[in-house]
Amino acid sequence: MVILAAGLGTRAFRLELPTEFRTFEIDQAQTQPSSSALLSEKEG
């Protein structure tokens, strides 16, 4: 699955997808650091 203009969305985490399913989020470069930090907090 490819999510365009992902921003700070969590759609990939809210969907019940098979574990072997891969998701790619594509967005502006300036949103990536804050998005990665927030997702790391939720996973940890």
N, C-alpha and C positions, 0 to 999 in steps of 0.2 A: 504494500500500500504506500502511496506517496501522498503526503499532505502538503499542499501548496499554501503559502502564506500562513504558516503554522503559528507564528507569534508565540504567545505564552499559553496556547491551548493545550488541553490534555486529552484530546479526542482518542488518541491511540491507547491511552490507559483506561478510558471509559468503555471501550468496545470489548466484547468478549470474543477474542480472536484465538485461534489455535496457537499453541506455544511455538510451533515452527514458522509462524507467519512473521515476516519482517516488515517493519515500518520505517519509512524515511520521511523526515520533516524538512521542508525546504522553505527558507525565509531569508529576510535581509540579514546581512552579516552582523549588524549592530544588536540584533535581538538574541543572538546565540549565547553569549556569555551569561546573561541573566536567566535565560530559559534553562540552560544546562545547570546552573546553580540551584534553581528552584526544583528541578527534577531530581537532582542529587539528594537534596534535603528530604524529599518524599520517599525516595528509595531506601535511604539509610535509616 
